[in-house]
């Protein structure tokens, strides 16, 4: 479930983004899917050898309507970066972020964390709406809904890959 969150405590111009989905997959399975070759994300791109970050060329999707009966689906080519898995007693966390692959100044850049816990996948981070003050107004009116829906789509894709479900 995606939700709008107050921007209290954030730098001016930044917006918090949170989304979560329930999952029946074990956290270890989700971690293995995310930490493996992650072909469900898209094609892998090479990064410098230092660090364990991985980059993927993906088509992020926004579905208008319900998940079962989408009225329309919009896609945007993006570059998604996934950091190393960090396991703790509370679950597994991984840094995650994305940006548009083309026309980048017209789309927000997201930076955050994905938490894999018992029964839940949760994304929490921030983005800056493009376009300055006008972009922030548009974000409040509509674009934040699109951003949270896209984050929810990504989490559902991870859940599907982890449980072996198909679209």
C-alpha positions, 0 to 999 in steps of 0.5 A: 500500500503506497501512501503520501507522507508529510515532508516534516524534517526534509530539506525544502523541495524534497518529498518522502515516498513510502510504499509497501506490499504484503508478501508470502515469500520468506525474507531469505527468498526475497533477498536471494532474488534481489541479490542474485542476477535479478534478471526480473529487473531488466538488463544489468549494466556494468559499474566500477568494481569498487563497491557492491552496487548493481545497476539495471536498465528497467522500464518502470511502469505506472498502471492507471486503474486497478492491478487486475483491470488496468485502463492504461499502462505507462512505461518509462525507461529508467536506471535502477541501482541496488546496493548490497544486502544488509541483514539484521535481526529485523530483516534485510535492508538494501539501498535502492534508487532510480532515475530516468534513462532519458529526459532526466530533468523532467523526472524525479530521482529517487533514493531510499531503502528497501526493507524485507521483513516477515510478510512485508516489502517496504520502500522508504525514501525521498525524491525531488519533483522536477520543475521547482515550485511548479513541479512541487505543486504538480506533485501535490496534485497528481505526481505523488500518486504516480510516484507511489503507484510506480513504487508499488508496482516495483514492490509487486514485481519483486514479490512476484519474482520471489513467489514465482507468480506471473503477471 
